[in-house]
Amino acid sequence: MRKGQDFLKKVFPFDIDITAVRFGFASFINVLYTRLFNIASPKAPPLLTWITTFDCNAYCKFCATHKVKHSCQESVPYEKLIKTAHEIGKAGTFVVGFSGGEVLMCHYLFDVIKVLHSYGVKTYIVTNGLLLREKADEILQSKVELVVVSIDSSTAEEHDNFRGFPGLYEILRDGIQYIKSKRENSVPLIKATTILNKKNIPKINVILDDLKAFTDTQSLQPIVTGYHENSPHSKAEEGITSFMFQPEDRPQLQHYINELIKNHPDFNSYYFRQIPTYYFDRERLLEIQCWSPFFRMMIMPNGDVVHCLANPKYPPIGNIKDSTIMEIWNSREMFRQREEIRLHKNNCICWTQDASFNQLIHNIPLFNRIPVFKKHK
């Protein structure tokens, strides 16, 4: 149980309060209605990811956002975006995370955050850090609870090379230090997320130790490829071979993961321990049930709503330009996708942090004993 709590803090480092209790209750209701019976739920998805834009001011070598922005452009009127934020708040969603592209390039970001906060919704943003100093006052005024900054190295040269923008490392550090010097009651919390790849894993312990010096909490996510065409993770592995682990790298990867856990025991969870398995023996992980359509939805820049960007076979379940959040959550297409997934016929596995609740739930014994939740061999 303790390891599970530590892992949750890595992904969602929010304080436990009455809002978190509401989250637990809403999750239970959603599991009952959507997973057990696959019928319309009176409760909103507890988690929602809002991808505001695929515009970006960096050129990360392992990201496809500059390609995706041409096929998934921002097309939702401002008034509808604000209305959707009200719908999310009234429906009782617990956490809304904003990402991109570069989220701080979004013109309506702080307006919808203000609406969500009026309903007690917790929010976080994911940024490359390039605009942190420029947008710092707006971030502080918005009272966003968490700022997640992508930082992949402890050296400016390597990080800037990965992210395709000279000077980015020093700019993001300056932005972080400014926010920390001006914030009240440690809000927002600053979390660093490192994309684990072949180039930086030999130095991962050094990177984490360095990040501890100027961020509040640190986490890792393995580099992933081959997602849906409208995902930043849609780059083919062939295009970023130098970042990807090859079969001959397995002993080395396992060694570095072991060293990571030894030196940073807070990473001793199933999600991090199984990273080598994800790369080299993925079939073994297919027993892990997917909980995505029972817990969360994702709003795209064009208004499409999906629950998953990892598996290309799952199309949008609706669009906020045409339907309300609750209509989409309880749509016929969502019922169809849930039915396939609750019967464990999705035949896929993902290992990004935003879906890491799958790995967490997988290790809860109770859920593995209930017939409708049990792992199918």
Secondary structure, DSSP 8 states (H G I E B T S, - for coil): -HHHHHHHHHH-----SHHHHHHHHHHHHHIIIIIIS----SS--SEEEEE-----S---TT--HHHHHHHS-----HHHHHHHHHHHHHHT--EEEEESS-GGG-TTHHHHHHHHHTTT-EEEEEE-STTTTTTHHHHHHHT-SEEEEE---SSHHHHHHHHT-TTHHHHHHHHHHHHHHH-BTTBSEEEEEEEE-TTTGGGHHHHHHHHHTT-SEEEEEE------TTSTT---GGGGGGGS--GGGHHHHHHHHHHHHHH-GGG-SHHHHTHHHHHH-GGGGTTS---HHHHEEEE-TTSEEES-SS-TT----EETTTS-HHHHHT-HHHHHHHHHHHTT--------GGGTHHHHHHT-HHHHHSTTTS---
